[in-house]
């Protein structure tokens, strides 16, 4: 609900509104990083910890770009995303791929490596296409190969179309 109010509903933008939203986004990012750091420091994660990390990635809807701090949090959390959260997370990563293709590729590679059951092909195809378009061929190829190794072939056309590109 907050995503719709603070991120997508820009028709009521004022200077004060923009400042308030920026402060909220900074607090959300700080919270996300804090939770990630605390759980990472534990070493051994319980199932509840992994579920928290899976839900934490949904806060990526508040990101306008991925910096090193966000990358740290998203990369670690992506490996624990479950079937409940994968659709929205891929949607948010797809939006960020226009701004930060390399970072999205790194995060998505962690997601695709650890989440074998993700079947929403259009979101994945969109991200991989953007990676190829933004000259992130190595990352795009690794993502394609992750799926190919599982016998999932829906990225084959993209892979073949970009096979010779450098």
C-alpha atoms as an extended CHARMM CRD file, in Angstrom:
* protein
*
       166  EXT
         1         1  UNK       CA              0.0000000000        0.0000000000        0.0000000000  PROA      1               0.0000000000
         2         2  UNK       CA              2.8230000000        2.4050000000        0.8360000000  PROA      2               0.0000000000
         3         3  UNK       CA              4.4610000000        1.6080000000       -2.4690000000  PROA      3               0.0000000000
         4         4  UNK       CA              1.4010000000        2.8970000000       -4.2920000000  PROA      4               0.0000000000
         5         5  UNK       CA              1.1590000000        5.9840000000       -2.1120000000  PROA      5               0.0000000000
         6         6  UNK       CA              4.7810000000        6.9940000000       -1.9560000000  PROA      6               0.0000000000
         7         7  UNK       CA              6.3600000000        5.6030000000       -5.1020000000  PROA      7               0.0000000000
         8         8  UNK       CA              3.7710000000        5.2800000000       -7.8130000000  PROA      8               0.0000000000
         9         9  UNK       CA              1.3880000000        8.1420000000       -6.9790000000  PROA      9               0.0000000000
        10        10  UNK       CA              3.4030000000       11.0930000000       -8.2180000000  PROA      10              0.0000000000
        11        11  UNK       CA              0.4790000000       13.2680000000       -9.3000000000  PROA      11              0.0000000000
        12        12  UNK       CA              0.5140000000       15.1230000000       -5.9770000000  PROA      12              0.0000000000
        13        13  UNK       CA              4.2360000000       15.8660000000       -5.8490000000  PROA      13              0.0000000000
        14        14  UNK       CA              5.2500000000       18.9520000000       -3.9410000000  PROA      14              0.0000000000
        15        15  UNK       CA              8.6150000000       19.9090000000       -2.5310000000  PROA      15              0.0000000000
        16        16  UNK       CA              7.4760000000       18.9230000000        0.9550000000  PROA      16              0.0000000000
        17        17  UNK       CA              6.0360000000       15.6260000000       -0.2890000000  PROA      17              0.0000000000
        18        18  UNK       CA              9.2480000000       14.8250000000       -2.1670000000  PROA      18              0.0000000000
        19        19  UNK       CA             11.3470000000       15.5410000000        0.9270000000  PROA      19              0.0000000000
        20        20  UNK       CA              9.1150000000       13.3490000000        3.0880000000  PROA      20              0.0000000000
        21        21  UNK       CA              9.2610000000       10.4710000000        0.5980000000  PROA      21              0.0000000000
        22        22  UNK       CA             13.0430000000       10.7440000000        0.3540000000  PROA      22              0.0000000000
        23        23  UNK       CA             13.3270000000       10.5600000000        4.1530000000  PROA      23              0.0000000000
        24        24  UNK       CA             11.0280000000        7.5180000000        4.2200000000  PROA      24              0.0000000000
        25        25  UNK       CA             13.0950000000        5.7800000000        1.5540000000  PROA      25              0.0000000000
        26        26  UNK       CA             16.2910000000        6.4650000000        3.4930000000  PROA      26              0.0000000000
        27        27  UNK       CA             14.7660000000        5.0260000000        6.6800000000  PROA      27              0.0000000000
        28        28  UNK       CA             13.5770000000        1.9580000000        4.7950000000  PROA      28              0.0000000000
        29        29  UNK       CA             17.0190000000        1.4340000000        3.2850000000  PROA      29              0.0000000000
        30        30  UNK       CA             18.6960000000        1.8310000000        6.6860000000  PROA      30              0.0000000000
        31        31  UNK       CA             16.2630000000       -0.6320000000        8.2240000000  PROA      31              0.0000000000
        32        32  UNK       CA             16.8280000000       -3.1650000000        5.4330000000  PROA      32              0.0000000000
        33        33  UNK       CA             20.5980000000       -2.9380000000        5.7040000000  PROA      33              0.0000000000
        34        34  UNK       CA             20.4430000000       -3.1970000000        9.5110000000  PROA      34              0.0000000000
        35        35  UNK       CA             18.2770000000       -6.3320000000        9.4180000000  PROA      35              0.0000000000
        36        36  UNK       CA             20.4430000000       -7.9120000000        6.7220000000  PROA      36              0.0000000000
        37        37  UNK       CA             23.6560000000       -7.1750000000        8.6230000000  PROA      37              0.0000000000
        38        38  UNK       CA             22.2540000000       -8.5850000000       11.8730000000  PROA      38              0.0000000000
        39        39  UNK       CA             21.1130000000      -11.7920000000       10.2050000000  PROA      39              0.0000000000
        40        40  UNK       CA             24.3170000000      -12.1720000000        8.2090000000  PROA      40              0.0000000000
        41        41  UNK       CA             26.3330000000      -11.8660000000       11.4450000000  PROA      41              0.0000000000
        42        42  UNK       CA             24.4280000000      -14.7850000000       12.9590000000  PROA      42              0.0000000000
        43        43  UNK       CA             26.1390000000      -17.1770000000       10.5940000000  PROA      43              0.0000000000
        44        44  UNK       CA             23.6470000000      -20.0220000000       10.7700000000  PROA      44              0.0000000000
        45        45  UNK       CA             20.1720000000      -18.8940000000        9.7430000000  PROA      45              0.0000000000
        46        46  UNK       CA             16.9240000000      -20.4270000000       10.9370000000  PROA      46              0.0000000000
        47        47  UNK       CA             13.9520000000      -20.8900000000        8.6380000000  PROA      47              0.0000000000
        48        48  UNK       CA             12.3830000000      -17.7980000000       10.2240000000  PROA      48              0.0000000000
        49        49  UNK       CA             15.5250000000      -15.7760000000        9.4610000000  PROA      49              0.0000000000
        50        50  UNK       CA             15.3970000000      -16.8910000000        5.8400000000  PROA      50              0.0000000000
        51        51  UNK       CA             11.7390000000      -15.9390000000        5.6300000000  PROA      51              0.0000000000
        52        52  UNK       CA             12.5500000000      -12.4830000000        7.0070000000  PROA      52              0.0000000000
        53        53  UNK       CA             15.2320000000      -12.0510000000        4.3370000000  PROA      53              0.0000000000
        54        54  UNK       CA             12.7930000000      -13.1890000000        1.6680000000  PROA      54              0.0000000000
        55        55  UNK       CA             10.2320000000      -10.6070000000        2.7710000000  PROA      55              0.0000000000
        56        56  UNK       CA             12.9220000000       -7.9520000000        3.1380000000  PROA      56              0.0000000000
        57        57  UNK       CA             13.5620000000       -7.8830000000       -0.6140000000  PROA      57              0.0000000000
        58        58  UNK       CA             10.0650000000       -6.5320000000       -1.1350000000  PROA      58              0.0000000000
        59        59  UNK       CA             11.2940000000       -3.2450000000        0.2740000000  PROA      59              0.0000000000
        60        60  UNK       CA             13.3030000000       -2.8900000000       -2.9290000000  PROA      60              0.0000000000
        61        61  UNK       CA             10.1840000000       -1.2750000000       -4.4000000000  PROA      61              0.0000000000
        62        62  UNK       CA             11.3420000000        1.8900000000       -2.6320000000  PROA      62              0.0000000000
        63        63  UNK       CA             14.7170000000        1.9590000000       -4.3780000000  PROA      63              0.0000000000
        64        64  UNK       CA             15.3980000000        4.3460000000       -7.2390000000  PROA      64              0.0000000000
        65        65  UNK       CA             18.7920000000        2.7670000000       -7.9430000000  PROA      65              0.0000000000
        66        66  UNK       CA             21.1650000000        0.1870000000       -6.5040000000  PROA      66              0.0000000000
        67        67  UNK       CA             24.2780000000        1.4790000000       -4.7880000000  PROA      67              0.0000000000
        68        68  UNK       CA             26.8960000000       -0.5820000000       -2.9540000000  PROA      68              0.0000000000
        69        69  UNK       CA             24.8730000000       -0.5730000000        0.2700000000  PROA      69              0.0000000000
        70        70  UNK       CA             21.7120000000       -1.7570000000       -1.4750000000  PROA      70              0.0000000000
        71        71  UNK       CA             23.6570000000       -4.2810000000       -3.5000000000  PROA      71              0.0000000000
        72        72  UNK       CA             25.0530000000       -5.8080000000       -0.2910000000  PROA      72              0.0000000000
        73        73  UNK       CA             21.5470000000       -6.2420000000        1.1510000000  PROA      73              0.0000000000
        74        74  UNK       CA             19.8260000000       -7.3910000000       -2.0500000000  PROA      74              0.0000000000
        75        75  UNK       CA             22.5650000000       -9.8210000000       -3.0770000000  PROA      75              0.0000000000
        76        76  UNK       CA             22.5300000000      -11.5500000000        0.3070000000  PROA      76              0.0000000000
        77        77  UNK       CA             18.7410000000      -11.5810000000        0.6740000000  PROA      77              0.0000000000
        78        78  UNK       CA             18.0790000000      -12.7840000000       -2.8960000000  PROA      78              0.0000000000
        79        79  UNK       CA             19.3690000000      -16.2410000000       -2.0910000000  PROA      79              0.0000000000
        80        80  UNK       CA             16.4960000000      -16.7100000000        0.3780000000  PROA      80              0.0000000000
        81        81  UNK       CA             13.5880000000      -15.4230000000       -1.7140000000  PROA      81              0.0000000000
        82        82  UNK       CA             10.7490000000      -17.9120000000       -1.7500000000  PROA      82              0.0000000000
        83        83  UNK       CA              7.8250000000      -18.5370000000       -4.0850000000  PROA      83              0.0000000000
        84        84  UNK       CA              5.6600000000      -15.9940000000       -2.2560000000  PROA      84              0.0000000000
        85        85  UNK       CA              7.9770000000      -13.0780000000       -2.9040000000  PROA      85              0.0000000000
        86        86  UNK       CA              9.6740000000      -13.9000000000       -6.1850000000  PROA      86              0.0000000000
        87        87  UNK       CA              7.1090000000      -12.3150000000       -8.5040000000  PROA      87              0.0000000000
        88        88  UNK       CA              7.2460000000       -8.8720000000       -6.9060000000  PROA      88              0.0000000000
        89        89  UNK       CA             10.9910000000       -8.9690000000       -6.4260000000  PROA      89              0.0000000000
        90        90  UNK       CA             11.5470000000       -9.7380000000      -10.1030000000  PROA      90              0.0000000000
        91        91  UNK       CA              9.1430000000       -6.9170000000      -10.9700000000  PROA      91              0.0000000000
        92        92  UNK       CA             11.1950000000       -4.4460000000       -8.8980000000  PROA      92              0.0000000000
        93        93  UNK       CA             14.4950000000       -5.7330000000      -10.2620000000  PROA      93              0.0000000000
        94        94  UNK       CA             13.1600000000       -5.3330000000      -13.7790000000  PROA      94              0.0000000000
        95        95  UNK       CA             12.4700000000       -1.6500000000      -13.1070000000  PROA      95              0.0000000000
        96        96  UNK       CA             15.9500000000       -1.1730000000      -11.6480000000  PROA      96              0.0000000000
        97        97  UNK       CA             17.6190000000       -2.9400000000      -14.5930000000  PROA      97              0.0000000000
        98        98  UNK       CA             17.2760000000        0.2020000000      -16.7000000000  PROA      98              0.0000000000
        99        99  UNK       CA             19.3580000000        2.1950000000      -14.2070000000  PROA      99              0.0000000000
       100       100  UNK       CA             21.6850000000       -0.4550000000      -12.7660000000  PROA      100             0.0000000000
       101       101  UNK       CA             21.9360000000       -3.4010000000      -15.1590000000  PROA      101             0.0000000000
       102       102  UNK       CA             25.1550000000       -4.8670000000      -13.7430000000  PROA      102             0.0000000000
       103       103  UNK       CA             23.9190000000       -4.7330000000      -10.1600000000  PROA      103             0.0000000000
       104       104  UNK       CA             20.5450000000       -6.2110000000      -11.1200000000  PROA      104             0.0000000000
       105       105  UNK       CA             22.3820000000       -8.9670000000      -12.9720000000  PROA      105             0.0000000000
       106       106  UNK       CA             24.3990000000       -9.8170000000       -9.8590000000  PROA      106             0.0000000000
       107       107  UNK       CA             21.3050000000       -9.8800000000       -7.6480000000  PROA      107             0.0000000000
       108       108  UNK       CA             19.2540000000      -11.8220000000      -10.1670000000  PROA      108             0.0000000000
       109       109  UNK       CA             21.9990000000      -14.3910000000      -10.6080000000  PROA      109             0.0000000000
       110       110  UNK       CA             21.7560000000      -15.1150000000       -6.8530000000  PROA      110             0.0000000000
       111       111  UNK       CA             17.9840000000      -15.3110000000       -7.1510000000  PROA      111             0.0000000000
       112       112  UNK       CA             17.9930000000      -17.6230000000      -10.1700000000  PROA      112             0.0000000000
       113       113  UNK       CA             20.6550000000      -19.8760000000       -8.6690000000  PROA      113             0.0000000000
       114       114  UNK       CA             18.6600000000      -20.4450000000       -5.4970000000  PROA      114             0.0000000000
       115       115  UNK       CA             15.0560000000      -20.3270000000       -6.6910000000  PROA      115             0.0000000000
       116       116  UNK       CA             14.5060000000      -23.1960000000       -9.0760000000  PROA      116             0.0000000000
       117       117  UNK       CA             10.7100000000      -22.9550000000       -9.0470000000  PROA      117             0.0000000000
       118       118  UNK       CA             10.3400000000      -19.4550000000      -10.4760000000  PROA      118             0.0000000000
       119       119  UNK       CA              8.2150000000      -19.7530000000      -13.6240000000  PROA      119             0.0000000000
       120       120  UNK       CA              7.1630000000      -16.2210000000      -14.5490000000  PROA      120             0.0000000000
       121       121  UNK       CA              9.0220000000      -16.1860000000      -17.8100000000  PROA      121             0.0000000000
       122       122  UNK       CA              8.1910000000      -12.6760000000      -19.0160000000  PROA      122             0.0000000000
       123       123  UNK       CA              9.8550000000      -10.9490000000      -16.0600000000  PROA      123             0.0000000000
       124       124  UNK       CA             12.9830000000      -13.0350000000      -16.4390000000  PROA      124             0.0000000000
       125       125  UNK       CA             13.0970000000      -12.5010000000      -20.2000000000  PROA      125             0.0000000000
       126       126  UNK       CA             12.7560000000       -8.7510000000      -19.6910000000  PROA      126             0.0000000000
       127       127  UNK       CA             15.6530000000       -8.6120000000      -17.2340000000  PROA      127             0.0000000000
       128       128  UNK       CA             17.9120000000      -10.7860000000      -19.3920000000  PROA      128             0.0000000000
       129       129  UNK       CA             17.0410000000       -8.7040000000      -22.4820000000  PROA      129             0.0000000000
       130       130  UNK       CA             17.9510000000       -5.5200000000      -20.6320000000  PROA      130             0.0000000000
       131       131  UNK       CA             21.2290000000       -7.0620000000      -19.5230000000  PROA      131             0.0000000000
       132       132  UNK       CA             22.1210000000       -7.9200000000      -23.1130000000  PROA      132             0.0000000000
       133       133  UNK       CA             21.0550000000       -4.4430000000      -24.3020000000  PROA      133             0.0000000000
       134       134  UNK       CA             23.1630000000       -2.7610000000      -21.5880000000  PROA      134             0.0000000000
       135       135  UNK       CA             26.3040000000       -4.7400000000      -22.5090000000  PROA      135             0.0000000000
       136       136  UNK       CA             26.1180000000       -7.1080000000      -19.5290000000  PROA      136             0.0000000000
       137       137  UNK       CA             26.5130000000      -10.2110000000      -21.7060000000  PROA      137             0.0000000000
       138       138  UNK       CA             28.5300000000      -12.2380000000      -19.1970000000  PROA      138             0.0000000000
       139       139  UNK       CA             25.8800000000      -11.8490000000      -16.4900000000  PROA      139             0.0000000000
       140       140  UNK       CA             23.0390000000      -12.5080000000      -18.9400000000  PROA      140             0.0000000000
       141       141  UNK       CA             24.7930000000      -15.6440000000      -20.2010000000  PROA      141             0.0000000000
       142       142  UNK       CA             25.3280000000      -16.8970000000      -16.6400000000  PROA      142             0.0000000000
       143       143  UNK       CA             21.6330000000      -16.4160000000      -15.8640000000  PROA      143             0.0000000000
       144       144  UNK       CA             20.6480000000      -18.2490000000      -19.0560000000  PROA      144             0.0000000000
       145       145  UNK       CA             23.0380000000      -21.0790000000      -18.2220000000  PROA      145             0.0000000000
       146       146  UNK       CA             21.5750000000      -21.3520000000      -14.7200000000  PROA      146             0.0000000000
       147       147  UNK       CA             18.2100000000      -22.1460000000      -16.2560000000  PROA      147             0.0000000000
       148       148  UNK       CA             19.6390000000      -24.3450000000      -19.0240000000  PROA      148             0.0000000000
       149       149  UNK       CA             21.3830000000      -26.5410000000      -16.4420000000  PROA      149             0.0000000000
       150       150  UNK       CA             17.9590000000      -27.2540000000      -14.9350000000  PROA      150             0.0000000000
       151       151  UNK       CA             16.4990000000      -28.1210000000      -18.3310000000  PROA      151             0.0000000000
       152       152  UNK       CA             14.5240000000      -24.8510000000      -18.5210000000  PROA      152             0.0000000000
       153       153  UNK       CA             14.8350000000      -23.5060000000      -22.0690000000  PROA      153             0.0000000000
       154       154  UNK       CA             12.6310000000      -20.3890000000      -22.3270000000  PROA      154             0.0000000000
       155       155  UNK       CA             15.7270000000      -18.1350000000      -22.5210000000  PROA      155             0.0000000000
       156       156  UNK       CA             17.2580000000      -20.1120000000      -25.3900000000  PROA      156             0.0000000000
       157       157  UNK       CA             16.0960000000      -17.6270000000      -28.0660000000  PROA      157             0.0000000000
       158       158  UNK       CA             17.6100000000      -14.6480000000      -26.2430000000  PROA      158             0.0000000000
       159       159  UNK       CA             20.8110000000      -16.5420000000      -25.5990000000  PROA      159             0.0000000000
       160       160  UNK       CA             21.1730000000      -17.6060000000      -29.2270000000  PROA      160             0.0000000000
       161       161  UNK       CA             20.3470000000      -14.1040000000      -30.5210000000  PROA      161             0.0000000000
       162       162  UNK       CA             23.1230000000      -12.6600000000      -28.3660000000  PROA      162             0.0000000000
       163       163  UNK       CA             25.5990000000      -15.5120000000      -28.6890000000  PROA      163             0.0000000000
       164       164  UNK       CA             27.9280000000      -13.6870000000      -31.0650000000  PROA      164             0.0000000000
       165       165  UNK       CA             27.5410000000      -10.2270000000      -29.4770000000  PROA      165             0.0000000000
       166       166  UNK       CA             30.4780000000       -8.9300000000      -27.5080000000  PROA      166             0.0000000000
